[in-house]
Amino acid sequence: MNLDERIEQFRKMAQANPEDDLAHYALGQALIDAERHNEAIHVLRHVLRLNAQYSRAYVLMGDAQIADGDDDGAKETYQRGYAAAMNRGDLMPANEMKNKLEALGEKVSLDAVFSAPSEIDADDGREPDDGEVRCARSGRIGLRMEFQPFENAVGDYISAHISKESWDEWIEMSIKVINELRLDLGDPEGQETYDEHMTAFLNLPDHLFVEDED
């Protein structure tokens, strides 16, 4: 499948699922791969309207802005992204954006980190009860999963930090990902693509997969 075909496939997914941040993120990534940076910026802005905690979307959008000649816009995006990533403990994207800011001659704004809104406020700050978990995807308290989906560090994290509601949403979305991208999960490349979409959808920390590969 060539790049133009990938873009059209992801565009159809995004149009069919206008509230799905993952579908729009995938489209933004494909547009960047095609060096259509201005289009990618508009798509990634929509991703962040849907999910202001989507750390990787800030990284991509800032990169696209630099490629489009808008260094000041990229600085603002990286600052907002750094704050969002630090507030959810997503340290690898946070460190990546910190380095990108320094390369642009800018320091991270710690004031932005401490003043950034957090989705944890959505439940009046209460702690999860027994059988509940504060979901890393939604920031909200939901039901704890009844099983561990994988016997590894990723499965441990999902069981502890992803609600049953978010997992059920991923299972539904995964069917679309497999069908629309024609993924063969018996093929390592197909499995890798599937894992990338799952990671983005559930907003899993990148370091889990670095550790899991060791």
C-alpha positions in Angstrom: 0.0 0.0 0.0 1.5 3.3 -1.0 1.4 6.5 1.1 -1.5 8.1 -0.8 -3.6 5.0 -0.3 -2.8 5.0 3.4 -3.8 8.6 3.7 -7.1 7.9 2.0 -7.7 4.9 4.2 -7.1 6.8 7.4 -9.1 9.7 6.1 -12.1 7.4 5.6 -11.6 6.0 9.1 -11.5 9.6 10.5 -14.6 10.7 8.6 -16.5 7.6 9.7 -15.5 8.2 13.4 -15.3 12.0 13.8 -15.0 11.8 17.6 -12.2 9.1 17.5 -8.8 10.7 18.4 -6.9 7.6 17.3 -8.3 7.7 13.7 -7.4 11.4 13.3 -4.0 10.8 14.9 -3.2 8.1 12.4 -4.3 10.4 9.6 -2.1 13.2 10.9 0.9 10.8 11.1 0.3 9.7 7.5 0.1 13.3 6.3 3.4 14.1 8.0 5.0 11.0 6.3 3.9 12.5 3.0 5.3 15.9 4.0 1.9 17.5 3.9 2.6 19.3 7.1 0.0 22.1 6.9 -2.8 19.5 6.5 -1.4 17.4 9.3 -1.4 20.4 11.7 -5.2 20.9 11.1 -5.9 17.3 11.7 -3.7 17.1 14.9 -5.4 20.2 16.3 -8.6 18.3 16.0 -7.0 15.4 17.9 -6.1 17.7 20.8 -9.6 19.2 20.8 -10.9 15.6 21.3 -8.2 14.6 23.8 -6.1 17.3 25.4 -4.0 14.7 27.2 -2.8 13.0 24.0 1.0 13.5 24.5 2.2 12.0 21.2 -0.2 14.3 19.3 1.6 17.4 20.7 4.9 15.9 19.6 3.7 15.3 16.1 2.0 18.7 15.8 5.1 20.5 16.9 7.2 18.6 14.5 4.8 19.5 11.7 4.8 23.2 12.6 8.6 23.3 12.5 8.6 21.6 9.1 6.0 24.2 8.0 8.2 27.1 9.1 6.3 28.0 12.3 8.9 27.7 15.1 6.9 30.0 17.4 3.8 27.8 17.0 5.9 24.7 17.7 7.3 26.2 20.9 3.8 26.8 22.2 2.7 23.3 21.2 5.7 21.7 22.9 5.1 23.8 26.1 1.4 22.7 26.2 2.4 19.1 25.4 5.1 19.0 28.0 2.6 20.2 30.7 0.0 17.6 29.6 2.6 14.8 29.5 4.0 15.7 32.9 0.6 15.9 34.5 -0.2 12.3 33.3 3.3 11.0 34.1 4.1 10.3 30.4 7.8 11.0 30.9 9.3 9.9 27.5 7.2 12.3 25.4 7.7 15.0 28.0 11.5 14.6 27.8 11.3 14.5 24.0 9.4 17.8 24.0 11.8 19.3 26.5 14.7 18.5 24.3 13.0 19.9 21.2 12.3 23.1 23.1 15.9 23.4 24.1 16.9 22.9 20.5 14.7 25.9 19.7 16.4 28.0 22.4 13.5 27.7 24.8 13.2 26.4 28.3 10.2 24.4 29.6 7.7 26.5 31.6 7.3 24.9 35.0 4.4 27.3 35.7 2.5 25.7 32.8 3.0 22.2 34.3 1.6 23.2 37.7 -1.3 25.2 36.3 -2.3 22.8 33.5 -5.8 21.5 33.9 -6.0 17.8 34.7 -8.8 15.4 33.9 -8.4 14.0 37.4 -10.7 16.8 38.5 -13.6 15.2 36.6 -14.7 13.1 39.6 -14.2 15.8 42.3 -10.8 14.3 43.2 -12.2 11.3 45.0 -10.2 8.1 45.2 -11.4 4.9 43.4 -13.3 2.5 45.5 -12.7 -1.3 45.6 -13.4 -2.6 42.1 -12.6 0.8 40.5 -9.6 2.4 38.8 -8.8 5.9 37.6 -8.4 5.3 33.9 -5.2 6.5 32.2 -7.1 7.0 29.0 -10.1 9.1 30.2 -8.8 10.4 33.5 -12.1 9.3 35.0 -12.9 6.6 37.6 -14.3 3.4 36.0 -14.7 -0.3 36.7 -11.5 -2.3 37.3 -11.0 -5.0 34.6 -11.8 -8.6 35.7 -8.8 -10.1 33.9 -5.3 -9.2 32.7 -5.2 -9.1 28.9 -1.5 -9.9 28.6 1.0 -11.7 30.8 3.6 -9.0 30.7 4.3 -5.4 31.9 1.8 -4.0 29.5 -0.9 -6.3 30.8 0.0 -5.4 34.4 -0.3 -1.7 33.5 -3.6 -2.1 31.7 -5.1 -4.1 34.6 -4.0 -1.4 37.1 -4.6 1.8 35.1 -7.2 1.2 32.3 -10.9 0.9 33.1 -13.2 -1.8 31.8 -15.1 0.9 29.9 -12.0 2.1 28.0 -10.9 -1.5 27.3 -14.3 -2.4 25.9 -14.0 0.7 23.7 -10.7 -0.5 22.4 -12.0 -4.0 21.6 -14.7 -2.4 19.5 -12.2 0.0 17.8 -9.7 -2.9 17.3 -12.2 -4.6 15.0 -12.3 -1.5 12.8 -8.5 -1.3 12.9 -8.0 -4.9 11.8 -10.7 -4.8 9.2 -10.0 -1.4 7.7 -6.2 -1.8 7.7 -6.5 -5.4 6.6 -4.1 -6.5 9.4 -2.8 -10.0 9.6 -2.0 -10.5 13.3 0.0 -13.6 12.4 2.4 -11.3 10.6 4.9 -9.4 12.9 4.4 -6.2 10.9 0.6 -6.5 11.3 0.9 -7.2 15.0 3.2 -4.2 15.4 0.7 -1.9 13.7 -2.1 -3.3 15.9 0.0 -2.7 19.1 0.8 0.9 17.9 -2.9 1.6 17.6 -3.7 0.0 20.9 -1.0 2.1 22.6 -2.3 5.3 21.1 -5.9 4.6 21.8 -5.4 3.7 25.4 -2.8 6.4 26.0 -0.3 3.9 27.4 3.1 5.2 28.5 5.9 4.5 26.0 8.3 3.3 28.6 6.3 0.1 29.1 7.1 -1.1 25.6 10.8 -0.2 25.9 11.0 -2.3 29.0 8.8 -5.1 27.5 11.2 -5.4 24.6 14.3 -5.9 26.8 
